[in-house]
Amino acid sequence: MTSAPNHSTTHAPGQLKAVCLDVDDTLLDTQRASRQGLRELVGTDRAWPVWERTTDHYYARFVNDELDFEAMCVERTKAFFAAFGEQIDDTEAARRESVRMAAMQSAWGLFDDARPCLDWLRDSGVRLAVITNAPSTYQRKKIAAVGLADVFDAVVISGEVGVAKPDPRIFRTACDALGLRPDEVAHVGDRLDTDARGAARAGLHGVWLDRSRSERGTVGDVPVITSLHELPELLVGDLPAIPAMPELIG
Ligand SMILES: [Mg+2]
């Protein structure tokens, strides 16, 4: 564990005034919970790669407004079982999904590094927000279930603002909610393009949380951390300067 550096309780690191974070697989160990749901559904998580692939496909259709969340869940479940040769109708898919969803929700939990990082940021005087691609009610329930309902100064959910990451408008919505310029705000997330590069294109400091440790240092101009324990040091140290992108900062 990287210990948080000493800090004043009233001085924010550098010029940075707020940090936005993604929720799923950034603060919450969503994959662990989702694997638990899959085990409840089929008795094992050996089919996790198929479930993950199917989820990526159907969740993208939800994010792109091609399916609402409930329809996405039903279609995903039908496609998952069809991949193993079992055809089920909408009613049976919805029933199985409710079983999986209940098991997954009971397993929702934060990564061990999430709370210490949020506490350090808060104690440093940095404001906090989340920016997440998800339906409103579902995601607010999830945030509350892990004890974070009162932690953030702004909660920006794609299902509420009508645009999703990596669209620059959702990042600017967060900056507006915080009353800050994009270059005063960092965004941290587990998806390189959706989170880190999307934020950078909107003029924020994009940071990629690569928990699988496939990369270290930087990818292009994007700083990479492998744990939220590394975030304080990065913010206090040497975040790269934001390049001028006036066409995106409107
Ligand atoms: Mg994520």
Residues whose N, C-alpha, C, O or C-beta is under 5 A from the ligand:
A	BS01	MG	D22 V23 D24 D25 T26 D190
